[in-house]
Amino acid sequence: MVMKMDSNFNVGNRVRDLRIEHGLSQEQLAFSAEITPSYLGQIERNLKSPTIRTLEKICLSMGVSLAEFFSTSPATPDLDPISKQVVSQIYNRSDEQKLHILGMVKEITRYLDHS
């Protein structure tokens, strides 16, 4: 797979756009990525450049791969913002936890379908 990347790529803007798209505050994302909200704000304003490790932690917190982060083409164009939030909540969970969550989601949808 060939990744398209814009030569004018802006890391801070991309972090901010993805954070907003995932419905996260700076505080929520910073906590999840184990950085300070102040540092995240500096990254988003392009005052600081994160290390690859920090950027990876930010991406993982939103359920986004580094390849998706740097790609100019949307990775999941068919997911609405709420679905993306659901995916980001389970992304870093173990397979066992994901299976439990899937079971709960199935039960909830069965209930909703019969209501």
N, C-alpha and C positions, 0 to 999 in steps of 0.2 A: 504494500500500500504506500503510495506517495503522499507525503504530507505537504500541503500548500501552506506557505508562511509569508505574510506580508513583511516587506523590508522595513516598514514603519511601525512594527509591532510595539505596543506600549504595555509593559507588564503591569504597571499600577492600574491602568484603566481596565485591563482584562480581569484583574483580581476583583476590582470594585463591581464591574458588570456581572461577573459570575456570582459574587456574594449577594447582590441585589436579586438576581435571577433565582437564586436558591432561597430567597426570603430570610436571609440571615442579617443580623446586626453586626457591626464591627466587633462588639464585645463577644457575641456568640461564636463568630468565626475564630477570633483570636484565642478564646478559651479552648476551643476544639483543636486548634493547630498548635497549642502550647506556646503562644507568643503573647506579647502585651498588646492591648488595643491601641496604645500609642504607636507602637512599631508598625502595626497593620495600617494605621492611618497614614504613617509616613510612606509606606510602600504604595498605598493607593494614590497618594499625592505626588509620587515619583521623587520623593526626597531621599528615600533609601532604596537600595537594590537588594532584594533577598538572595540568600544563597540558594543553590539548587535544592538542598535538603529542606530549607524553610519553605520554599515554593512547593516542594513535594508534600509537605505536611498541610499546607493551605489547600492544595488540590485534593488530597485525600479526605480532608474534612468536608469537602463539598461533593465527593464522589466523582471527581474529574481526574482523568489521567493527565500526565504531563504532555503526552501527545495531543490530547484533546485541548489542553490549555493553550498550546502554541498553534493549533490548527485554525485556519481562517474559515474553514467550512464547518457548519454545525455538526456535532457528533450524534445527537439524538433529536432531529428536527420534529419527530412525531410525538415527543413528550411535552405536555403542557407544564407550566411552572409548578403546579401543585404536585404532579407526578414526579418531577425532578426532586422536589423536597422530600418526598417519600423515599425515593431511591437513595438520596444523600444520607438519610437517617439510618439506613441499614447497610450502607456500603462497607464500613469497617468492622462489621459484626462477623463472628465465626459462622461457618456453614451450619452448625447446629442451631445457633441463634436465628439465622435466616430461615431455617426450616420451621422453627417455632413461630416466627413472625408470619411466615406464609400461611401456616395453619390458622392463625388468628384472623388473618385477612380473609381467607376463604370462608371462615365461619361468619364473619361480619357481612361479607357480600351475600352469602346465602340468606342471612337474616333480612338484609335490606331488600333482596329480591322477592321475599315472601311477605313483606310488610305492605 
